[in-house]
Amino acid sequence: MALFNCLSRLFALLILLCLLVSSQTKTNSNSPLNNTTEERLAVLKVLNDETKYAFERDYKRWSDCWVQNQHISKTYINLAEGSASESLGWNEISGFVKDFMDQNPEPEPVPEPITKANVKVYGNAAWVTYNQLDSIRGRKRETRLMEKSENRWKIAGMHTTIYGFEE
């Protein structure tokens, strides 16, 4: 039941985001789609850096990759283990990750950098989806929401589904 509630909240959040992006794109002609190679590479750099810092247990550098306010969210669904977690707002996300890093201080092997991803940039927002192989957890499907502020991309939302090592 908790997994269902988590999934329904995520679905509602994604619908809301799509509606907001759609309405903003229609009403603001100054925010056209901007899917240039430069923007895509800048988004992927932040995502690769955030993953690297998380796996290396570098909390300070990891936190610098995130928007730090109360509208952000982070959801994990681990289908291989049958577990799920949801963190809402910077304080909750930051605390969850800080506790995890304190309890698991040993670095983990950093996954290969993301080079292939679906990146859609809408003015100062971006929607990103990709698959990634984690040597400890297996195959993961990631969805990230990004915000650009002061000419810098940061993560504003994260959804991870872990599939494990499929046979």
Backbone bond lengths (Angstrom), bond angles and torsions (degrees), N, CA, C in turn:
res aa  C-N    CA-C-N  psi(-1)  N-CA   C-N-CA  omega(-1)  CA-C   N-CA-C  phi
1 M - - - 1.448 - - 1.528 110.86 -
2 A 1.344 116.07 -39.96 1.466 119.52 179.25 1.520 110.31 -63.73
3 L 1.327 116.74 -38.61 1.463 120.55 178.64 1.522 109.80 -63.57
4 F 1.343 116.93 -41.76 1.461 120.73 177.77 1.524 111.17 -61.44
5 N 1.335 116.89 -45.11 1.472 120.45 178.81 1.518 110.83 -61.67
6 C 1.314 116.76 -41.02 1.465 121.33 179.41 1.528 110.18 -63.35
7 L 1.335 115.86 -46.17 1.462 119.80 -179.86 1.525 111.57 -65.08
8 S 1.334 117.15 -39.82 1.460 118.78 -179.73 1.529 111.13 -67.41
9 R 1.332 118.18 -36.82 1.473 120.42 176.24 1.523 110.96 -64.72
10 L 1.340 115.73 -43.03 1.461 119.86 179.29 1.520 110.22 -62.62
11 F 1.331 116.76 -44.74 1.455 120.87 179.43 1.526 110.95 -59.64
12 A 1.326 116.82 -44.94 1.467 120.88 178.53 1.522 110.77 -61.69
13 L 1.331 117.58 -41.61 1.455 121.95 178.42 1.524 111.16 -62.73
14 L 1.331 116.58 -42.90 1.462 120.40 -179.69 1.531 111.09 -65.55
15 I 1.328 117.00 -40.75 1.466 120.03 177.32 1.528 110.21 -62.53
16 L 1.326 116.39 -45.09 1.459 120.61 178.91 1.524 110.93 -59.64
17 L 1.323 116.66 -44.84 1.459 119.92 179.23 1.522 110.99 -61.67
18 C 1.326 117.19 -44.61 1.468 120.21 178.85 1.521 111.34 -59.76
19 L 1.332 116.43 -42.88 1.459 119.86 178.71 1.523 111.62 -64.05
20 L 1.340 116.23 -42.48 1.458 119.54 179.76 1.525 111.19 -64.49
21 V 1.333 116.48 -45.31 1.459 120.05 -179.87 1.519 109.65 -64.75
22 S 1.324 116.98 -43.24 1.453 121.38 -179.97 1.524 111.52 -61.15
23 S 1.329 117.40 -46.81 1.460 119.68 -178.66 1.515 111.46 -68.88
24 Q 1.337 117.46 -35.78 1.452 120.16 179.58 1.528 110.26 -68.61
25 T 1.326 116.33 -40.49 1.459 120.14 179.89 1.519 110.79 -64.34
26 K 1.340 117.72 -38.77 1.460 121.19 -179.39 1.522 111.91 -71.21
27 T 1.327 117.53 -36.76 1.458 120.07 -173.60 1.518 113.56 -93.81
28 N 1.308 118.08 -15.96 1.449 119.74 -176.83 1.519 109.56 -116.59
29 S 1.315 116.41 95.45 1.456 119.80 -177.83 1.523 111.96 -70.78
30 N 1.329 117.86 -9.22 1.460 120.67 176.52 1.523 112.55 -83.82
31 S 1.348 118.58 -1.55 1.459 122.31 -178.56 1.523 111.36 -121.55
32 P 1.339 117.40 62.52 1.460 118.66 -179.62 1.528 110.39 -73.35
33 L 1.311 114.22 166.62 1.456 118.24 172.30 1.522 108.39 -56.34
34 N 1.309 116.94 135.41 1.456 121.35 -179.75 1.520 108.40 -133.01
35 N 1.322 116.00 76.97 1.453 121.18 -176.98 1.525 111.35 -99.41
36 T 1.322 115.98 45.38 1.450 119.54 178.08 1.518 109.96 -70.36
37 T 1.298 115.90 158.69 1.460 121.29 177.77 1.520 110.66 -59.13
38 E 1.312 116.64 -38.56 1.467 121.11 179.98 1.534 111.60 -60.91
39 E 1.327 116.92 -45.59 1.464 120.79 179.32 1.527 110.93 -66.16
40 R 1.330 116.73 -43.97 1.472 120.64 179.26 1.519 110.72 -59.49
41 L 1.319 117.22 -44.36 1.469 120.95 179.87 1.528 111.56 -65.98
42 A 1.314 117.10 -37.53 1.473 120.58 178.46 1.530 110.70 -65.21
43 V 1.333 117.40 -41.67 1.465 121.63 177.20 1.522 109.91 -63.40
44 L 1.330 117.51 -48.50 1.467 120.82 -178.58 1.523 111.88 -63.53
45 K 1.324 117.44 -34.09 1.461 119.82 177.67 1.526 111.02 -61.24
46 V 1.323 116.80 -45.20 1.469 120.27 179.02 1.531 109.96 -61.97
47 L 1.329 117.37 -44.52 1.464 120.09 -179.29 1.525 111.68 -63.75
48 N 1.315 116.75 -42.75 1.470 119.93 178.17 1.525 111.47 -66.80
49 D 1.337 116.85 -39.90 1.469 120.07 177.50 1.526 110.66 -63.15
50 E 1.344 117.03 -46.31 1.467 120.60 -178.50 1.525 111.01 -59.71
51 T 1.326 117.17 -43.13 1.466 121.09 178.48 1.522 110.11 -63.68
52 K 1.312 116.41 -45.93 1.466 121.20 -179.87 1.529 111.00 -58.67
53 Y 1.319 116.86 -48.14 1.468 120.34 -178.10 1.530 111.39 -65.96
54 A 1.335 117.35 -36.22 1.466 120.15 177.88 1.532 110.31 -64.53
55 F 1.321 116.98 -45.97 1.458 120.72 -178.13 1.525 111.60 -71.09
56 E 1.327 117.09 -28.69 1.473 120.91 177.26 1.529 112.09 -84.53
57 R 1.337 117.11 -5.92 1.469 123.62 -179.65 1.528 112.37 65.74
58 D 1.330 116.00 38.48 1.460 122.64 177.59 1.527 108.17 -100.33
59 Y 1.325 115.68 84.74 1.460 121.28 -173.44 1.531 112.53 -58.93
60 K 1.314 117.41 -45.18 1.469 120.53 -176.15 1.531 111.05 -60.52
61 R 1.314 117.07 -48.44 1.463 120.04 -179.11 1.535 110.92 -70.80
62 W 1.346 117.02 -35.37 1.461 120.89 176.86 1.541 109.36 -60.20
63 S 1.326 116.69 -48.07 1.465 120.70 -175.73 1.527 112.11 -64.73
64 D 1.312 117.33 -26.90 1.465 120.69 179.37 1.528 112.08 -70.19
65 C 1.325 117.25 -12.32 1.470 121.34 179.03 1.530 112.20 -88.18
66 W 1.333 117.50 -3.29 1.459 122.57 -173.78 1.525 112.19 -113.40
67 V 1.334 115.40 144.18 1.468 121.39 166.64 1.528 105.31 -65.56
68 Q 1.301 116.99 134.65 1.464 119.39 -174.60 1.523 110.83 -114.22
69 N 1.342 115.25 71.04 1.462 120.33 173.44 1.521 109.04 -143.77
70 Q 1.297 116.79 -176.37 1.464 120.55 -169.54 1.534 114.74 -89.08
71 H 1.326 118.84 1.90 1.469 118.62 179.16 1.523 113.18 -93.92
72 I 1.314 118.86 -1.00 1.458 120.97 -176.27 1.531 111.33 -86.62
73 S 1.348 115.84 162.70 1.462 119.89 179.57 1.525 110.77 -147.48
74 K 1.329 113.76 157.05 1.465 121.09 179.95 1.524 107.65 -144.16
75 T 1.334 116.96 123.87 1.453 121.92 -177.50 1.525 109.97 -128.73
76 Y 1.334 115.83 133.77 1.464 122.20 173.36 1.515 108.28 -118.99
77 I 1.318 116.28 131.41 1.459 121.34 170.43 1.525 105.75 -124.37
78 N 1.323 116.39 117.18 1.452 121.65 -179.13 1.529 107.83 -106.41
79 L 1.324 116.03 95.16 1.457 120.96 -178.58 1.531 111.31 -68.75
80 A 1.318 117.03 -29.27 1.463 120.50 179.83 1.527 111.40 -66.46
81 E 1.325 117.12 -35.14 1.467 121.39 -178.86 1.527 113.19 -104.78
82 G 1.327 117.29 -9.30 1.461 120.69 -178.46 1.516 113.33 71.78
83 S 1.321 117.33 37.63 1.460 120.63 -179.16 1.528 110.16 -127.70
84 A 1.326 114.63 162.69 1.459 120.56 178.03 1.515 108.95 -152.54
85 S 1.331 115.80 152.23 1.456 120.75 174.04 1.520 108.90 -146.49
86 E 1.313 114.56 151.51 1.452 121.20 178.62 1.519 108.34 -137.96
87 S 1.317 116.30 132.52 1.461 122.03 175.98 1.522 107.49 -124.67
88 L 1.329 116.04 133.17 1.462 121.27 -178.05 1.525 109.66 -120.69
89 G 1.313 116.74 128.56 1.457 122.11 178.89 1.521 111.98 84.88
90 W 1.330 114.96 153.13 1.452 120.95 -176.40 1.524 112.94 -59.14
91 N 1.320 118.16 -43.11 1.463 119.70 -177.31 1.525 111.60 -59.40
92 E 1.330 117.01 -43.25 1.460 120.91 -179.37 1.530 111.60 -70.55
93 I 1.331 116.50 -44.18 1.467 120.45 179.65 1.522 109.99 -63.39
94 S 1.318 116.00 -49.03 1.462 121.56 -178.95 1.528 110.91 -59.53
95 G 1.329 116.47 -45.12 1.463 120.48 179.82 1.511 112.28 -63.49
96 F 1.345 116.75 -42.36 1.461 121.76 178.86 1.529 110.55 -59.52
97 V 1.332 116.25 -48.60 1.471 120.94 -177.62 1.525 110.81 -69.01
98 K 1.312 117.46 -42.13 1.471 121.10 178.16 1.525 110.46 -59.64
99 D 1.345 116.80 -46.98 1.475 120.26 177.61 1.527 111.14 -60.44
100 F 1.349 116.56 -43.43 1.466 120.01 179.39 1.526 110.81 -60.55
101 M 1.329 116.59 -45.87 1.464 120.07 -179.17 1.525 111.40 -65.89
102 D 1.332 117.83 -37.54 1.467 121.22 177.73 1.528 110.99 -65.88
103 Q 1.330 116.82 -39.08 1.463 121.29 -178.89 1.525 112.91 -80.07
104 N 1.331 116.91 -20.33 1.472 123.01 -178.52 1.524 108.85 -132.10
105 P 1.339 117.89 69.31 1.467 119.90 -172.07 1.533 115.09 -73.72
106 E 1.315 117.43 -16.87 1.459 119.11 -178.64 1.526 110.90 -72.42
107 P 1.323 117.36 128.14 1.468 119.81 177.42 1.530 110.99 -60.09
108 E 1.328 115.34 154.07 1.457 122.74 176.02 1.524 108.44 -112.72
109 P 1.335 117.62 159.25 1.467 119.31 176.28 1.532 110.14 -60.47
110 V 1.308 116.14 128.17 1.465 121.97 -178.97 1.535 108.55 -76.39
111 P 1.346 117.29 129.19 1.476 119.36 177.31 1.524 111.41 -60.65
112 E 1.312 114.58 159.57 1.465 119.98 175.61 1.534 108.87 -57.72
113 P 1.322 117.55 142.62 1.477 119.75 179.26 1.534 111.73 -59.03
114 I 1.304 114.68 147.04 1.464 121.28 177.29 1.523 107.73 -73.60
115 T 1.314 116.21 125.97 1.458 120.44 174.81 1.523 110.63 -121.21
116 K 1.333 115.79 -27.75 1.466 120.85 178.96 1.521 108.34 -112.01
117 A 1.313 115.46 117.06 1.458 120.86 179.70 1.522 108.78 -153.48
118 N 1.312 115.11 153.43 1.464 120.58 171.38 1.514 106.24 -88.12
119 V 1.322 116.47 112.86 1.459 121.79 -178.75 1.528 108.24 -121.52
120 K 1.318 116.19 120.94 1.462 121.57 175.54 1.517 107.41 -119.96
121 V 1.313 116.11 117.39 1.466 121.61 -178.83 1.521 108.26 -103.59
122 Y 1.332 115.20 128.65 1.463 123.14 179.02 1.524 107.51 -123.43
123 G 1.307 117.49 89.57 1.464 119.95 -178.55 1.521 110.10 62.01
124 N 1.333 116.66 -115.23 1.466 121.60 -179.12 1.527 112.76 -99.66
125 A 1.338 116.87 22.05 1.460 121.75 176.89 1.525 108.46 -132.95
126 A 1.320 115.80 152.42 1.460 120.13 177.52 1.518 109.66 -144.22
127 W 1.322 115.02 147.82 1.464 124.78 177.49 1.531 105.17 -117.09
128 V 1.334 116.89 125.62 1.459 120.85 -175.41 1.529 109.41 -131.67
129 T 1.339 117.11 134.00 1.459 121.71 172.76 1.518 108.60 -132.54
130 Y 1.341 115.22 144.67 1.463 120.06 178.96 1.524 109.61 -165.79
131 N 1.318 114.55 163.83 1.462 122.27 172.43 1.516 108.06 -105.21
132 Q 1.331 115.22 149.55 1.455 119.16 178.77 1.524 108.26 -146.57
133 L 1.323 116.47 143.74 1.455 121.50 177.37 1.518 108.97 -102.86
134 D 1.306 115.35 122.25 1.456 123.86 179.64 1.530 106.07 -106.72
135 S 1.323 117.63 124.77 1.469 120.30 -174.92 1.524 113.03 -65.20
136 I 1.324 118.20 -17.61 1.462 121.46 179.65 1.530 111.40 -99.43
137 R 1.331 117.83 -40.93 1.459 121.87 -173.56 1.520 114.31 -101.87
138 G 1.319 117.81 -16.11 1.463 121.18 -179.18 1.510 112.55 94.26
139 R 1.337 115.16 -152.76 1.463 121.18 -175.74 1.528 110.07 -75.35
140 K 1.326 113.85 135.76 1.463 121.15 179.10 1.523 108.88 -128.81
141 R 1.311 114.63 144.56 1.470 122.11 172.18 1.517 106.14 -111.72
142 E 1.327 116.51 124.76 1.461 121.98 -175.48 1.523 110.59 -116.21
143 T 1.313 115.15 141.13 1.461 122.73 169.76 1.517 106.15 -128.11
144 R 1.320 116.06 128.22 1.468 120.62 179.86 1.520 109.78 -127.36
145 L 1.315 114.18 140.44 1.454 122.06 171.42 1.515 106.54 -107.24
146 M 1.302 116.51 131.50 1.454 121.51 -175.28 1.526 110.47 -120.96
147 E 1.327 115.59 148.22 1.464 122.20 173.23 1.521 108.18 -125.18
148 K 1.310 115.15 142.36 1.453 120.20 176.88 1.520 108.07 -109.83
149 S 1.321 115.06 121.64 1.457 120.81 -179.94 1.525 107.63 -137.01
150 E 1.304 115.83 135.81 1.465 121.34 -178.32 1.529 110.68 51.79
151 N 1.344 114.68 43.34 1.462 123.43 176.20 1.534 113.47 63.82
152 R 1.328 116.87 25.86 1.465 120.99 -177.92 1.527 110.21 -136.54
153 W 1.336 117.00 130.12 1.455 121.99 177.76 1.523 110.42 -80.18
154 K 1.348 115.41 141.05 1.460 121.60 175.31 1.526 108.61 -143.28
155 I 1.316 116.11 158.15 1.458 122.05 -178.91 1.528 109.66 -81.80
156 A 1.332 115.68 129.93 1.462 121.37 177.94 1.528 111.40 -115.04
157 G 1.302 117.69 -11.70 1.457 121.33 178.74 1.514 109.61 -162.75
158 M 1.322 114.96 146.08 1.463 119.91 -177.20 1.522 108.56 -144.83
159 H 1.316 115.46 131.15 1.462 120.92 171.80 1.528 106.86 -129.76
160 T 1.323 115.93 126.96 1.451 121.80 179.33 1.522 109.20 -124.47
161 T 1.318 116.21 127.61 1.460 121.28 170.69 1.521 106.65 -112.60
162 I 1.332 115.34 123.93 1.461 121.40 -179.29 1.524 108.06 -102.74
163 Y 1.323 116.31 124.67 1.462 122.00 -178.48 1.529 111.63 -100.72
164 G 1.305 117.25 -15.38 1.463 120.45 -178.71 1.521 111.00 80.11
165 F 1.307 114.02 -160.86 1.465 120.77 -179.73 1.518 107.84 -98.39
166 E 1.316 116.04 100.44 1.463 121.37 -178.07 1.516 108.91 -78.08
167 E 1.300 114.54 144.57 1.479 119.56 -179.61 1.494 110.52 -97.15
